[in-house]
Structure formats: C-alpha cells, structure tokens
Amino acid sequence: MSLTKYEVFVTVIESGSLTKAGEILGLTQSAISHALASLEREFGFSILTRGRSGISLTSNGERLLPYMREMLWVQERMQQEVYAINGLEVGTVRIGTFTSVSTQWLPGILKRFQDQYPAIEVKLLEGYYDGIESWIQAGEVDMGFVSLPTTEDLETIPLKKDPLYLLVTDDHPLCQEERVHVSRLAEETFIMPKEGCDNDIQRLLAQYQLQPRVKYEVGDDHAIIAMVQNGLGISILPEMILFRLPPNIRMIPLAGEHYRSLGVAAKSFGKQSPAARRFLQVVTEWVREHG
C-alpha cells in the first residue's frame, strides 16, 4: 500500500520536525512539505504551525490527528491481513514499555519473536505508566505493558504479580528484620517515586492511610536506589527492579501480600492486527515460562 499524506502528517507530529520525518519515511524535506501543503489545500485550513520551537498542531490539526492515526492503523491492519491470507507474516507492531519490563522481559521476548517472525518489525516506546496508557488510547502504540488496574476504557491481560520490597541500608534500624509491616514506616524519611511513574507505592500507602515524610520525589528507579544507598531515606520498589543492588542495601519483604500487578493493555485485543496478535501470543507464552 503506497505512502499516504496522512502518514506524512502523523510522522511529522510524532518526530517533531520535517527533517526527522523525512529520514524516517525516506523522503526529502521538499517532498514532506509538498505533502503537508497538499493536505492543507485539500482540507481548506491549516493543520500545522511552524515556529522557532519546531512543529506544532493547530486546533484543527489536533481534532484531525486521532482520525488520521485510526485510518493508518486500519490500513496497516488490512495490509497485514492480506499478507496473512497469502501465507506471509509481515508488518509492524508498536509497543509501549517501561524500564523494568524493557530490562527483564523484552530481551527474551524480542529474541523469541524475531526468531519466529523475522519479517515483522517491532517498534518500542519507553515511558511511565500514565504515558503508556495515553499512547494506547491515542493509537500511538498497538499495546503496552502496564501496572494494573488501568483506566476503564482499556482491555487488559494480567501477566505477573511483582512483589514489593522495602529498601534500607545495612545500618538502618530495620535492616535485621525478616519482614516489615507497612504501618511501621509512618515516621520514616521516604524516597517516593513520582506520581505517574510508579502508582503502586502510592496505592499501598493509601491503603494503610499512611503519609510518610517524603523527602524526595524521583521518577527514575535507579536514582531512588542510589539515594537509599547514600542514606537519604528508605523506599519501596518492585522486585523486578531490584537486581544488582549495591552491597550496602537490604531488600526486606513486606508483611502481607503486597505487589504490583503487571499486565498488557490495548484498546481492543479483538481488533488487533495479525502482527500484534502474534506478538501478544509470544509475550504471554514467554512470561508464563520465565516471568
């Protein structure tokens, strides 16, 4: 199926510049500009503004972008169905992911998927929980790894319960405990993951109506570990993040069953492209065997 003006428009928005869009699509900047101008003539109004800060959408462009993404998604899905009918496994799958999944799961998943379906391209977008859910809703990715529960308008498949652990230094008063109840953390100085990065910890503390003394809010898991290592406070993180910890940090189980529930989400699993369905199958099989 030939390249469309809609694909040019969406690629320009997602890449942020005409030059990058041209590199991605294999077109000259002149061809990109011509396609956009043709689209604006067809519509009868501007859809982009070009300024010193780069490319941005007009209000009309914002209204049309979801429809264009939907049209491209349907086009890609139909093309994959044509290939599937002809016995070919090709296409592109766009996946939203976050750091611990990218580190612990994706290398094995991608290796298996590549071995089974070498002609299917996988594109990864890495972010935080809230951002991944937004990408799914906007059609920027076919599916994404998420922490459950998600927003109600997404379909989800649970994959793994990832236990939460308390992190303290080896000279902290709690370091010799075999298990610690969350209620004992009320007076502790806390390194808190930023909201939207790791909502599991906020949910856990809210469950016990705890408001610890939050000294720092940090979005990066490894930065949190480094702060704990240097005695700036304690924290709680999921087990999948806690590999190759510094020698002076102890991870202590929490009393009770406390975990983040990892899953994969999509707008509709029933309407996924053939390539996305193949990827989902490999994900569920690999996590069942290794997760």
C-alpha positions as CSV (number, residue, x, y, z in Angstrom):
1,M,0.0,0.0,0.0
2,S,1.5,3.3,-1.0
3,L,2.7,6.0,1.4
4,T,-0.1,8.5,2.2
5,K,-0.2,12.1,3.1
6,Y,-1.8,11.1,6.4
7,E,1.3,9.1,7.2
8,V,3.5,12.1,6.4
9,F,1.4,14.3,8.7
10,V,1.4,11.8,11.6
11,T,5.1,11.1,11.3
12,V,5.9,14.8,11.3
13,I,3.9,15.3,14.6
14,E,5.5,12.2,16.3
15,S,9.0,13.1,15.2
16,G,8.7,16.8,15.9
17,S,10.4,18.0,12.6
18,L,10.2,17.8,8.8
19,T,13.8,16.7,8.7
20,K,13.3,13.7,11.1
21,A,10.1,12.8,9.4
22,G,11.9,12.7,6.0
23,E,14.6,10.5,7.5
24,I,12.0,8.0,8.9
25,L,10.0,7.9,5.7
26,G,12.9,8.1,3.2
27,L,11.6,11.3,1.7
28,T,13.2,14.7,1.1
29,Q,12.2,17.7,3.2
30,S,10.7,19.2,0.0
31,A,8.5,16.1,-0.5
32,I,7.4,16.3,3.1
33,S,6.5,20.0,2.8
34,H,4.6,19.3,-0.5
35,A,2.6,16.5,1.1
36,L,1.6,18.7,4.0
37,A,0.7,21.7,1.8
38,S,-1.4,19.4,-0.4
39,L,-3.2,18.1,2.7
40,E,-3.9,21.6,3.9
41,R,-5.2,22.6,0.4
42,E,-7.5,19.5,0.4
43,F,-8.9,20.4,3.9
44,G,-9.1,24.1,3.3
45,F,-7.4,25.1,6.6
46,S,-4.0,24.9,8.3
47,I,-3.2,21.9,10.4
48,L,0.4,22.7,11.4
49,T,2.3,25.8,12.6
50,R,6.0,26.1,12.1
51,G,8.0,28.3,14.5
52,R,11.4,28.6,16.2
53,S,10.4,25.9,18.7
54,G,9.5,23.5,15.9
55,I,6.3,22.0,14.6
56,S,3.1,22.1,16.5
57,L,-0.6,21.3,15.8
58,T,-3.2,23.9,15.2
59,S,-6.5,23.4,17.0
60,N,-7.9,21.9,13.7
61,G,-4.9,19.6,13.4
62,E,-5.5,18.4,17.0
63,R,-9.1,17.4,16.1
64,L,-8.0,15.5,13.0
65,L,-4.9,13.7,14.3
66,P,-6.8,10.9,16.1
67,Y,-8.8,10.1,12.9
68,M,-5.6,10.0,10.8
69,R,-4.0,7.6,13.3
70,E,-7.1,5.4,13.2
71,M,-7.0,5.4,9.4
72,L,-3.4,4.5,9.2
73,W,-3.9,1.7,11.8
74,V,-6.8,0.3,9.8
75,Q,-4.7,0.5,6.7
76,E,-1.8,-1.4,8.4
77,R,-4.1,-4.0,9.8
78,M,-5.7,-4.6,6.4
79,Q,-2.3,-4.9,4.7
80,Q,-1.3,-7.4,7.3
81,E,-4.5,-9.4,6.7
82,V,-3.7,-9.5,3.0
83,Y,-0.2,-10.8,3.7
84,A,-1.6,-13.4,6.2
85,I,-4.1,-14.7,3.6
86,N,-1.1,-15.1,1.3
87,G,0.7,-17.0,4.0
88,L,3.2,-14.2,4.8
89,E,3.9,-12.9,8.3
90,V,4.9,-9.3,7.9
91,G,4.0,-5.9,9.4
92,T,4.9,-3.5,12.3
93,V,4.0,-3.8,16.0
94,R,4.3,-0.7,18.2
95,I,4.7,-1.5,21.9
96,G,4.7,0.8,25.0
97,T,7.0,-0.3,27.7
98,F,8.8,0.8,30.9
99,T,12.3,0.3,32.3
100,S,11.9,-2.9,34.3
101,V,10.0,-4.7,31.6
102,S,12.5,-3.4,29.0
103,T,15.3,-4.8,31.1
104,Q,14.0,-8.1,32.5
105,W,11.4,-9.3,29.9
106,L,11.9,-7.7,26.5
107,P,15.3,-9.1,25.5
108,G,14.0,-12.6,25.8
109,I,10.6,-11.8,24.3
110,L,12.1,-10.0,21.3
111,K,14.6,-12.8,20.7
112,R,11.9,-15.4,20.5
113,F,9.6,-13.1,18.4
114,Q,12.4,-12.3,16.0
115,D,13.3,-16.0,15.6
116,Q,9.6,-16.9,14.9
117,Y,8.6,-13.8,12.8
118,P,11.7,-12.3,11.3
119,A,9.8,-10.1,8.8
120,I,7.7,-8.4,11.5
121,E,9.2,-5.1,12.8
122,V,8.8,-4.2,16.5
123,K,9.0,-0.5,17.5
124,L,9.3,0.3,21.2
125,L,8.3,3.5,23.0
126,E,9.5,3.7,26.6
127,G,7.9,5.8,29.2
128,Y,6.0,5.7,32.5
129,Y,2.6,4.1,33.4
130,D,0.4,7.1,32.7
131,G,2.2,7.9,29.4
132,I,1.9,4.3,28.1
133,E,-1.9,4.3,28.8
134,S,-2.2,7.7,26.9
135,W,-0.3,6.2,24.0
136,I,-2.6,3.3,23.8
137,Q,-5.7,5.5,24.0
138,A,-4.3,7.8,21.3
139,G,-3.4,4.9,19.0
140,E,0.3,5.6,19.1
141,V,1.1,2.0,20.1
142,D,-0.8,-1.2,19.5
143,M,-0.5,-2.3,23.1
144,G,1.6,-1.6,26.1
145,F,2.9,-3.1,29.3
146,V,1.1,-1.5,32.3
147,S,0.6,-1.8,36.0
148,L,-3.0,-2.9,36.8
149,P,-5.6,-1.5,37.2
150,T,-5.6,0.9,34.3
151,T,-8.2,3.3,33.1
152,E,-11.6,1.6,32.5
153,D,-11.6,2.1,28.7
154,L,-8.6,-0.2,28.1
155,E,-8.7,-4.0,27.8
156,T,-6.1,-5.8,29.9
157,I,-4.4,-9.2,30.3
158,P,-2.7,-9.9,33.7
159,L,0.8,-11.3,33.4
160,K,2.6,-11.3,36.7
161,K,2.4,-10.3,40.4
162,D,5.6,-8.5,41.2
163,P,6.3,-8.4,45.0
164,L,7.1,-5.0,46.6
165,Y,10.1,-4.8,48.9
166,L,11.3,-2.3,51.5
167,L,14.8,-0.9,50.7
168,V,17.0,0.2,53.6
169,T,20.8,0.5,54.2
170,D,22.6,-2.1,56.2
171,D,23.0,0.3,59.1
172,H,19.3,1.2,59.3
173,P,17.3,0.1,62.5
174,L,15.0,-2.1,60.3
175,C,17.8,-3.9,58.4
176,Q,17.8,-7.0,60.6
177,E,14.0,-7.5,60.3
178,E,12.9,-10.6,58.4
179,R,9.6,-8.9,57.4
180,V,8.3,-5.3,58.0
181,H,4.7,-4.2,58.3
182,V,3.8,-1.1,56.2
183,S,2.4,0.7,59.3
184,R,6.0,0.8,60.8
185,L,7.1,3.2,58.1
186,A,5.0,6.2,59.2
187,E,7.8,8.1,60.8
188,E,10.5,7.1,58.2
189,T,12.1,9.5,55.7
190,F,10.9,8.3,52.4
191,I,12.2,8.5,48.8
192,M,8.9,8.5,46.8
193,P,8.5,7.5,43.1
194,K,6.8,10.4,41.2
195,E,3.1,10.0,40.6
196,G,2.5,8.5,37.2
197,C,5.9,6.7,37.3
198,D,5.0,4.1,39.9
199,N,1.5,4.4,41.2
200,D,1.7,1.1,43.1
201,I,3.6,2.7,46.0
202,Q,1.0,5.5,46.4
203,R,-1.8,2.9,46.4
204,L,-0.1,0.8,49.0
205,L,0.5,3.8,51.4
206,A,-3.1,5.0,50.8
207,Q,-4.4,1.5,51.8
208,Y,-2.8,2.0,55.2
209,Q,-3.7,5.7,55.3
210,L,0.0,6.5,55.7
211,Q,1.6,9.8,54.9
212,P,5.3,9.2,55.4
213,R,7.8,12.1,55.5
214,V,8.6,12.3,51.8
215,K,12.0,14.0,51.3
216,Y,12.4,13.5,47.6
217,E,10.1,12.5,44.7
218,V,12.1,10.9,41.9
219,G,11.0,9.4,38.5
220,D,14.0,7.1,37.9
221,D,14.1,3.8,39.8
222,H,17.9,3.7,39.8
223,A,18.1,7.2,41.2
224,I,15.8,6.1,44.1
225,I,18.2,3.1,44.8
226,A,21.2,5.5,44.7
227,M,19.5,7.8,47.2
228,V,18.7,5.0,49.6
229,Q,22.3,3.7,49.2
230,N,23.6,7.1,50.4
231,G,21.3,7.2,53.4
232,L,18.9,9.8,52.2
233,G,15.9,7.8,53.2
234,I,14.1,4.5,52.6
235,S,11.9,3.4,49.8
236,I,9.7,0.6,48.4
237,L,10.2,-0.8,44.9
238,P,9.1,-3.9,42.9
239,E,11.3,-7.0,42.8
240,M,11.9,-6.8,39.1
241,I,13.7,-3.5,39.5
242,L,15.9,-4.8,42.3
243,F,18.8,-6.6,40.5
244,R,22.5,-5.8,41.1
245,L,21.8,-3.8,44.2
246,P,24.6,-2.0,45.9
247,P,26.2,-4.2,48.7
248,N,25.0,-1.9,51.5
249,I,21.3,-2.1,50.6
250,R,19.0,-4.7,52.1
251,M,15.7,-5.6,50.5
252,I,13.1,-6.7,53.1
253,P,9.8,-8.4,52.3
254,L,6.6,-6.5,53.4
255,A,4.2,-8.3,55.8
256,G,1.1,-9.3,53.9
257,E,0.7,-9.7,50.1
258,H,1.8,-6.5,48.5
259,Y,2.8,-6.4,44.8
260,R,2.3,-4.6,41.6
261,S,0.2,-6.4,39.1
262,L,1.9,-6.3,35.7
263,G,-0.1,-6.8,32.5
264,V,-0.5,-5.8,28.9
265,A,-3.2,-3.4,27.7
266,A,-4.8,-2.4,24.4
267,K,-7.9,-0.5,23.2
268,S,-9.3,-3.8,21.9
269,F,-7.5,-7.1,21.7
270,G,-10.1,-8.4,19.4
271,K,-9.3,-5.8,16.8
272,Q,-5.5,-6.2,16.8
273,S,-3.6,-6.7,13.6
274,P,-2.2,-10.1,12.8
275,A,1.3,-9.0,13.7
276,A,0.1,-7.6,17.1
277,R,-1.7,-10.8,17.8
278,R,1.5,-12.8,17.1
279,F,3.4,-10.5,19.5
280,L,0.8,-10.9,22.2
281,Q,1.0,-14.6,21.9
282,V,4.8,-14.7,22.3
283,V,4.6,-12.3,25.3
284,T,2.1,-14.4,27.2
285,E,4.0,-17.7,26.4
286,W,7.4,-16.2,27.4
287,V,6.1,-14.6,30.7
288,R,4.4,-17.9,31.6
289,E,7.7,-19.7,31.2
290,H,10.1,-17.2,32.6
291,G,8.2,-14.4,34.4
